[in-house]
Amino acid sequence: MLRHHWHRVRELLPEYLNKTGLQEHLDAVGFELVGYGCTTCIGNSGPLDPAIEEEVVEHDIVAASVLSGNRNFEARVHQNIKANFLMSPPLVVAYALAGTVVKDVYLHPIGQDRDGNDVFLKDIWASLDEVREVLSAAFDPETYKRLYSQFAEQNPLWNDIESSTGTIYEWDAESTYIQEPPFFENFSMETSSFSDIRGARALAVFGDSVTTDHISPAGAIKANSPAGKYLQELGVSPADFNSYGSRRGNDRVMLRGTFANVRIKNTMVTPTEGGYTKHQPDGDEMTIYDAAMQYDIEKVPLMIFGGKEYGTGSSRDWAAKGTALMGVKAVVVESFERIHRSNLVGMGVLPLQFKDGQSALSFGLDGTETYDLVGLESVDVKPLQDVTLRVTNNAGESRDIQLTLRIDTPIEIEYYKNGGILPFVLRQLIAG
């Protein structure tokens, strides 16, 4: 099923489309305006037809979407859509008319006209002169001024929302959208220092190209996920879940959504997809959230292992925030995406990197081991220094792996000592 939703549509768009006579033709082929706001970008593309979704799930079909937005991450457009292709708006329309991505629309007809004649892309593709003519007809300064002047007065529903006033925000304990974040709990002016990590367990062992969308999805919340169950316990029906992106002001929801992408692949539970892991040493399979909470009760520190390009995609703050709130003390991978690595440091999580040519796979790490990170307590820690990961298997046999500490700059050393950038900034403000 090929669908297109306009990203962040403004009031000008219907004016332009109607003025140029394009809307009636777009409506005829199913490209109706669905609303104003974030759609594909934040995972609000809407549901599939239930019958189509049932077929996709039952037969494990690699269904594809075609979109002109800027988010083609796995499961972003829809949780059961595995393949997402970015194209220009005209090509989105062309492939929607073709009804399949398994066709070269440059070589084969898109379809047939009323008389049964083949219609090719070249037959319907607009020329540059046609585009310029439509653009010149669409752009109208007076329309822009009319719609955007006195903008506040034209939105009575927004103005009717009641709000409190005061010097500080009044947190609503009953809200399922916004809660007071826990990042300053037990705050003091005392900074800490680097310390070794002892007796850690693997929360997950991932492969290559884990995106921030895998780590912290922005789209729909599944009813049987930890976040979905939590919201239902609070009386929120699945129809009113909205999305992770819309509830990013509630750490309780976002924590439960961390590593909960339906397409994330933890090798500890392969071939199962989704946010699952095994609690050690018993090996019981459960959600990553439930395992993290169990380890928290047991006072067991956690590590994440991954492959190449860990943290690619959006520079999503909650990918690092959720990792920290999970109790993860270190992330050990072959390579990082630069912004996510920086965000991990900013949340007080150690980014560590295998030496070239080495990986969790090459060392045979399967998540059943215990891990000690040593070499941090007794030295003046420097950016990019070596540290030692001591791996102990169930037979009590240990071996040491040399890692690179991916704290890259002196200021990041200070961020980490402060427990992250948030307490660092607060201490700076209080100090003067």
C-alpha positions as CSV (number, residue, x, y, z in Angstrom):
1,M,0.0,0.0,0.0
2,L,1.6,3.3,-1.1
3,R,0.6,6.4,0.7
4,H,1.9,9.9,1.0
5,H,1.3,12.4,3.8
6,W,2.4,16.0,3.6
7,H,4.9,16.8,6.3
8,R,4.1,19.9,8.4
9,V,1.4,21.1,6.1
10,R,0.6,24.8,6.6
11,E,-2.6,26.7,5.7
12,L,-0.9,28.0,2.5
13,L,-0.8,24.5,0.9
14,P,-4.6,24.0,0.3
15,E,-4.7,27.6,-1.0
16,Y,-1.9,26.9,-3.5
17,L,-3.3,23.5,-4.6
18,N,-6.8,24.8,-5.1
19,K,-5.7,28.0,-6.9
20,T,-3.6,25.9,-9.4
21,G,-6.3,23.3,-9.9
22,L,-4.1,20.5,-8.6
23,Q,-6.1,19.4,-5.6
24,E,-9.0,17.8,-7.5
25,H,-6.6,15.7,-9.5
26,L,-4.7,14.7,-6.4
27,D,-7.9,13.8,-4.6
28,A,-8.9,11.6,-7.6
29,V,-5.8,9.4,-7.1
30,G,-6.1,9.3,-3.3
31,F,-3.7,12.1,-2.3
32,E,-6.0,14.0,0.0
33,L,-4.8,16.4,2.7
34,V,-5.1,14.4,5.9
35,G,-4.3,17.2,8.4
36,Y,-1.8,19.7,9.6
37,G,1.2,18.6,11.6
38,C,4.0,16.0,11.8
39,T,3.1,12.8,10.0
40,T,5.7,10.5,8.4
41,C,8.6,12.3,10.2
42,I,7.3,11.4,13.6
43,G,5.6,8.1,12.8
44,N,2.0,9.4,12.5
45,S,1.4,8.2,9.0
46,G,-1.8,6.4,10.1
47,P,-3.0,2.8,10.1
48,L,-3.0,0.3,7.3
49,D,-6.3,-1.3,6.2
50,P,-6.8,-4.1,8.7
51,A,-7.1,-6.7,6.0
52,I,-3.8,-5.6,4.5
53,E,-2.1,-5.5,7.8
54,E,-3.3,-9.0,8.7
55,E,-1.8,-10.4,5.4
56,V,1.5,-8.6,5.9
57,V,1.9,-9.9,9.5
58,E,0.6,-13.4,8.8
59,H,2.8,-14.0,5.8
60,D,5.8,-11.9,7.0
61,I,5.6,-9.8,3.8
62,V,8.3,-7.2,3.2
63,A,5.8,-4.5,2.4
64,A,7.2,-1.2,1.1
65,S,6.2,2.5,1.4
66,V,7.2,5.3,-0.9
67,L,7.4,8.8,0.7
68,S,8.8,12.2,0.0
69,G,9.3,13.0,3.6
70,N,12.7,12.7,5.3
71,R,12.3,9.6,7.5
72,N,12.7,6.2,5.9
73,F,13.9,4.3,9.0
74,E,12.7,0.8,9.4
75,A,9.2,0.6,11.0
76,R,8.9,4.5,11.1
77,V,6.2,4.9,8.5
78,H,4.3,1.9,10.0
79,Q,5.4,-0.8,12.4
80,N,4.7,-3.5,9.8
81,I,6.3,-1.7,6.9
82,K,9.9,-2.9,6.6
83,A,11.1,-1.2,3.4
84,N,10.7,2.6,3.0
85,F,12.0,4.5,-0.1
86,L,12.6,8.2,-0.3
87,M,11.5,9.8,-3.6
88,S,10.5,13.2,-5.0
89,P,6.8,14.0,-4.7
90,P,6.2,13.3,-8.5
91,L,7.8,9.9,-8.2
92,V,5.7,9.2,-5.1
93,V,2.6,9.8,-7.2
94,A,3.9,7.8,-10.1
95,Y,4.6,4.7,-7.9
96,A,1.3,5.1,-6.2
97,L,-0.3,4.9,-9.6
98,A,1.8,1.9,-10.5
99,G,0.8,0.2,-7.2
100,T,4.1,-1.5,-6.7
101,V,7.8,-0.8,-6.2
102,V,8.7,-4.0,-8.1
103,K,8.6,-2.1,-11.4
104,D,11.0,0.2,-13.2
105,V,8.7,3.0,-14.1
106,Y,11.3,4.4,-16.5
107,L,11.2,1.3,-18.7
108,H,7.7,-0.1,-18.1
109,P,4.2,1.5,-18.3
110,I,2.8,2.8,-15.1
111,G,-0.7,1.8,-16.2
112,Q,-3.2,2.2,-18.9
113,D,-5.4,5.1,-19.9
114,R,-9.2,5.0,-20.5
115,D,-8.7,3.5,-23.9
116,G,-6.3,0.8,-22.7
117,N,-3.1,2.5,-24.0
118,D,0.1,2.1,-22.0
119,V,1.0,5.2,-20.1
120,F,4.7,5.8,-19.3
121,L,6.4,8.1,-16.8
122,K,7.6,10.4,-19.6
123,D,3.9,10.9,-20.7
124,I,2.9,12.4,-17.4
125,W,6.1,14.0,-16.1
126,A,5.8,17.7,-15.9
127,S,8.2,19.9,-17.9
128,L,10.2,22.6,-16.2
129,D,8.1,25.2,-18.1
130,E,4.9,23.6,-16.6
131,V,6.4,23.7,-13.1
132,R,7.4,27.3,-13.4
133,E,3.9,28.2,-14.7
134,V,2.2,26.5,-11.8
135,L,4.6,28.0,-9.2
136,S,4.0,31.5,-10.6
137,A,0.3,31.0,-10.3
138,A,0.5,29.6,-6.8
139,F,2.7,32.2,-5.1
140,D,0.6,35.1,-4.0
141,P,1.9,37.6,-1.4
142,E,-1.6,38.7,-0.5
143,T,-2.7,35.2,0.4
144,Y,0.4,34.8,2.6
145,K,-0.3,38.1,4.4
146,R,-4.0,37.2,4.9
147,L,-3.3,33.8,6.4
148,Y,-0.3,34.7,8.5
149,S,-1.1,38.2,9.8
150,Q,-2.8,38.2,13.3
151,F,-2.2,34.5,13.4
152,A,-3.0,34.1,17.1
153,E,-6.5,35.6,16.6
154,Q,-7.3,33.1,13.9
155,N,-6.8,30.1,16.3
156,P,-9.6,30.4,18.9
157,L,-9.2,26.9,20.1
158,W,-5.6,27.5,21.0
159,N,-6.4,30.7,22.8
160,D,-9.1,29.0,24.8
161,I,-6.7,26.5,26.4
162,E,-6.5,27.3,30.1
163,S,-3.0,27.6,31.6
164,S,-1.5,28.3,35.0
165,T,0.9,31.1,35.7
166,G,3.8,31.4,38.1
167,T,7.6,31.4,38.4
168,I,7.9,27.6,38.1
169,Y,5.9,24.9,36.2
170,E,3.1,23.2,38.1
171,W,3.6,19.5,37.4
172,D,0.4,17.4,37.1
173,A,0.9,14.0,38.7
174,E,-2.0,12.6,36.7
175,S,-0.7,13.7,33.3
176,T,0.3,10.9,30.9
177,Y,2.0,13.4,28.6
178,I,4.3,15.5,30.8
179,Q,6.0,14.4,34.0
180,E,8.8,16.0,36.0
181,P,12.0,14.4,34.6
182,P,14.2,12.4,37.0
183,F,17.5,13.7,35.8
184,F,18.0,16.0,38.8
185,E,16.9,13.6,41.5
186,N,19.4,13.5,44.4
187,F,21.2,16.4,42.9
188,S,24.1,18.0,44.9
189,M,27.0,20.3,44.1
190,E,29.4,17.4,44.6
191,T,30.9,15.9,41.4
192,S,32.0,12.3,41.1
193,S,35.0,10.7,39.4
194,F,35.6,7.8,37.0
195,S,35.2,4.4,38.5
196,D,35.5,0.8,37.3
197,I,32.3,-1.2,36.5
198,R,32.1,-4.6,38.2
199,G,29.8,-7.5,37.6
200,A,27.9,-6.0,34.7
201,R,25.5,-7.9,32.4
202,A,24.6,-7.4,28.8
203,L,21.2,-5.9,28.3
204,A,21.5,-6.6,24.6
205,V,24.0,-7.6,21.9
206,F,23.1,-5.9,18.6
207,G,24.5,-6.1,15.1
208,D,25.4,-3.3,12.7
209,S,23.4,-0.1,11.8
210,V,21.3,0.2,14.9
211,T,19.6,3.6,14.5
212,T,18.4,6.0,17.1
213,D,14.9,5.0,15.9
214,H,15.7,1.4,16.9
215,I,16.9,2.6,20.3
216,S,14.0,5.1,20.9
217,P,11.1,4.8,18.4
218,A,9.1,7.9,17.7
219,G,6.1,6.2,16.1
220,A,3.1,4.3,17.3
221,I,2.9,2.6,20.7
222,K,1.9,-1.1,20.6
223,A,-0.8,-2.1,23.0
224,N,1.1,-5.1,24.3
225,S,4.4,-3.2,24.7
226,P,5.6,-2.1,28.1
227,A,4.6,1.5,27.3
228,G,1.2,0.4,26.0
229,K,0.5,-1.7,29.1
230,Y,1.6,1.2,31.3
231,L,-0.8,3.7,29.5
232,Q,-3.6,1.2,29.7
233,E,-3.0,0.8,33.5
234,L,-3.5,4.5,33.7
235,G,-6.8,4.3,31.8
236,V,-5.6,5.4,28.4
237,S,-7.2,3.3,25.6
238,P,-5.1,2.2,22.7
239,A,-7.0,4.5,20.4
240,D,-5.7,7.4,22.5
241,F,-2.1,6.3,22.8
242,N,-0.8,8.8,20.2
243,S,2.9,8.2,19.6
244,Y,6.2,8.1,21.5
245,G,7.1,11.4,19.8
246,S,4.0,13.0,21.3
247,R,4.7,11.7,24.8
248,R,8.4,12.5,24.9
249,G,7.7,14.8,27.9
250,N,6.9,11.7,30.0
251,D,10.0,9.8,30.9
252,R,7.8,6.9,32.2
253,V,6.6,6.3,28.7
254,M,9.9,6.9,27.0
255,L,11.8,4.7,29.3
256,R,9.5,1.8,28.5
257,G,9.8,2.6,24.8
258,T,13.6,2.4,24.9
259,F,14.9,-0.5,22.7
260,A,11.3,-1.3,22.0
261,N,11.3,-0.9,18.2
262,V,9.4,-3.8,16.7
263,R,12.3,-4.3,14.2
264,I,15.2,-4.2,16.6
265,K,17.3,-7.4,16.6
266,N,19.0,-8.5,19.8
267,T,21.2,-11.5,19.0
268,M,20.6,-12.8,22.5
269,V,17.1,-13.8,21.5
270,T,17.5,-14.4,17.7
271,P,15.4,-14.9,15.7
272,T,12.9,-12.9,17.8
273,E,12.5,-9.3,16.7
274,G,11.5,-6.5,18.9
275,G,12.5,-5.3,22.3
276,Y,13.3,-8.6,24.0
277,T,16.3,-10.0,25.8
278,K,17.3,-12.7,28.3
279,H,17.8,-12.0,32.0
280,Q,21.0,-13.6,33.2
281,P,22.1,-15.9,34.6
282,D,18.7,-17.7,34.5
283,G,18.2,-17.1,30.8
284,D,14.5,-16.1,31.1
285,E,13.3,-14.3,28.0
286,M,11.5,-11.0,28.7
287,T,11.2,-7.5,27.4
288,I,14.3,-5.3,27.6
289,Y,12.5,-2.9,29.9
290,D,11.4,-5.7,32.3
291,A,15.0,-7.1,32.3
292,A,16.4,-3.7,33.1
293,M,14.1,-3.1,36.0
294,Q,14.9,-6.6,37.3
295,Y,18.6,-5.8,37.1
296,D,18.0,-2.5,38.9
297,I,16.4,-4.4,41.8
298,E,19.4,-6.7,41.8
299,K,21.9,-3.7,41.7
300,V,23.5,-5.1,38.6
301,P,25.1,-2.6,36.2
302,L,24.3,-3.0,32.5
303,M,26.2,-2.8,29.2
304,I,25.0,-2.7,25.6
305,F,27.0,-4.3,22.8
306,G,26.7,-3.4,19.1
307,G,28.4,-3.4,15.7
308,K,29.3,-0.8,13.2
309,E,27.4,2.6,12.9
310,Y,25.7,2.5,16.2
311,G,23.3,5.4,16.7
312,T,22.8,6.5,13.1
313,G,19.7,8.5,12.1
314,S,18.1,11.3,14.0
315,S,20.1,13.0,16.7
316,R,17.4,11.9,19.1
317,D,18.0,12.9,22.7
318,W,15.8,10.2,24.1
319,A,18.0,7.5,22.5
320,A,20.7,8.5,25.0
321,K,18.3,9.5,27.8
322,G,16.4,6.2,27.7
323,T,19.7,4.3,27.6
324,A,20.8,6.1,30.8
325,L,17.5,5.6,32.6
326,M,17.7,1.9,31.7
327,G,20.7,1.6,34.0
328,V,23.2,1.1,31.1
329,K,26.6,2.2,32.2
330,A,28.5,1.6,29.0
331,V,27.9,1.0,25.3
332,V,30.6,-1.1,23.5
333,V,30.5,-1.1,19.7
334,E,32.7,-1.2,16.6
335,S,31.9,2.4,15.6
336,F,29.5,5.2,16.7
337,E,27.5,7.8,14.8
338,R,29.2,11.0,16.1
339,I,26.1,12.8,17.6
340,H,24.8,9.8,19.5
341,R,28.2,9.1,20.9
342,S,28.3,12.7,22.2
343,N,24.8,12.4,23.6
344,L,25.7,9.2,25.5
345,V,28.5,11.1,27.2
346,G,26.1,13.9,27.9
347,M,23.9,11.5,29.7
348,G,26.7,10.0,31.7
349,V,27.0,6.8,29.7
350,L,30.5,5.6,28.7
351,P,31.0,5.0,24.9
352,L,33.6,2.4,24.3
353,Q,34.9,1.1,21.0
354,F,36.5,-2.2,19.9
355,K,39.9,-2.0,18.3
356,D,40.0,-2.2,14.5
357,G,39.0,-5.6,13.2
358,Q,37.6,-6.7,16.5
359,S,33.9,-7.0,17.6
360,A,31.5,-8.7,19.9
361,L,31.2,-11.4,17.2
362,S,34.9,-11.9,16.8
363,F,35.2,-12.4,20.5
364,G,32.2,-14.7,20.6
365,L,30.3,-12.5,23.1
366,D,26.8,-13.8,23.4
367,G,25.5,-11.9,26.5
368,T,25.7,-14.8,29.0
369,E,29.0,-13.5,30.4
370,T,29.7,-11.0,33.2
371,Y,31.8,-8.0,32.4
372,D,34.2,-5.8,34.4
373,L,35.5,-2.6,33.0
374,V,38.8,-1.8,34.7
375,G,41.5,0.8,34.3
376,L,39.5,3.9,35.2
377,E,39.8,4.2,39.0
378,S,43.5,4.5,39.5
379,V,44.4,6.9,36.7
380,D,43.9,10.4,35.6
381,V,41.5,9.6,32.7
382,K,42.4,11.1,29.4
383,P,40.3,11.3,26.2
384,L,40.6,8.3,23.9
385,Q,42.7,6.2,26.3
386,D,42.7,2.4,26.5
387,V,40.6,0.6,29.1
388,T,40.2,-3.1,29.7
389,L,37.0,-5.1,29.5
390,R,37.4,-8.3,31.5
391,V,35.0,-11.0,30.2
392,T,34.1,-14.0,32.4
393,N,32.1,-16.9,31.1
394,N,29.8,-19.2,33.0
395,A,32.8,-21.6,33.6
396,G,34.6,-18.8,35.5
397,E,37.2,-18.4,32.7
398,S,38.3,-14.8,32.1
399,R,40.0,-12.9,29.3
400,D,40.8,-9.2,28.8
401,I,39.8,-7.1,25.8
402,Q,41.4,-3.8,25.1
403,L,38.9,-1.0,24.2
404,T,39.2,2.6,23.3
405,L,37.4,5.1,25.6
406,R,35.4,7.2,23.2
407,I,35.3,10.3,25.4
408,D,37.0,12.4,22.8
409,T,37.6,15.8,24.4
410,P,38.6,17.3,27.8
411,I,35.2,19.0,28.2
412,E,33.5,15.6,27.8
413,I,35.7,14.3,30.7
414,E,34.1,17.0,32.8
415,Y,30.6,16.2,31.6
416,Y,31.0,12.6,32.6
417,K,32.5,13.5,36.0
418,N,29.4,15.6,36.6
419,G,27.1,12.7,35.7
420,G,26.2,14.3,32.4
421,I,25.7,17.6,30.8
422,L,22.5,18.5,32.6
423,P,23.9,18.4,36.1
424,F,27.1,20.0,34.8
425,V,25.1,23.0,33.5
426,L,23.0,23.3,36.6
427,R,26.1,23.3,38.8
428,Q,27.6,26.0,36.6
429,L,24.5,28.1,37.0
430,I,24.3,27.7,40.7
431,A,28.0,28.5,41.1
432,G,27.6,31.8,39.4
